[in-house]
Amino acid sequence: MSREIHFKQYTPNANYYTPMPNFTPYLRVFGQGVVCKKELTHINMWPDTFDPGNYTSIELDSGITGAKAGFLESFYHLEKLILSESVQSIDDTKELSAMLTKNQVIVRGTFDTFAEEFASRHHLRFVHANIHLGESSNQYETDVWSLRFEDNGTPYLHCNAFGQRGFMGGEERRELPDGLLGNCTIEKFAELLGEHLTEQILQNKPLHHFLERMNLGKP
């Protein structure tokens, strides 16, 4: 292979993905450049035989700039396509268009990127990618906060707590007040998580851009 393209299986809903030894519907593609169908023949998921049909979620990670014809079409059970900001092109084919429509694929990405344009062009649901908000630590645990979105677009706050010194970690989901994101400054959003994260929130460019778009009424 002329480029370093890698594939790895992950749990579908963890903030910090954990590799799974057996079947999982989530496949992450990372490296540099454009991916093509022939590279699927290089995937080694030992002891299992690689089958694109096993995967319902595909992520083209940061560094991947595009996908050639035939690559995405190979994942014929695709339900969710996650595109990083580095992705600039996906070859359109009749087969791909038909599969995207048939499977009602959800496209996840950030506003004003190729991901949003791709979803619009194929009349697919676009859901914003998760936004990392910040971290706080004490002697017992490290809390990692993010703004997440259900497949229907419903936003919520999520915390992954990583225990230290024998203390158990865990996860927390916190609902947002109704209608908050349609009229919310970044200062107001910061109040949701308290002073320990205020500075990180105020300097969070992805969150700032997201709130600007939401306040314009163009989600």
Secondary structure, DSSP 4 states (H G I P E B T S, - for coil): --S-EEEEEE-TT-SS----SS--SEEEEEESEEE-GGGGGG---TTSPP-GGG-SEEEE-TTEEEE-TTTGGG-TT--EEEE-TT--EE---HHHHHHHHHHT-EEEE-TTSHHHHHHHHTT-EEEEPPEEEEEEE-SSEEEEEEEEE-TT--EEEEEEEEE-TT---EEEEEEPPTTGGGS--HHHHHTTT-HHHHHHHHT-HHHHHHHHHHHTT--
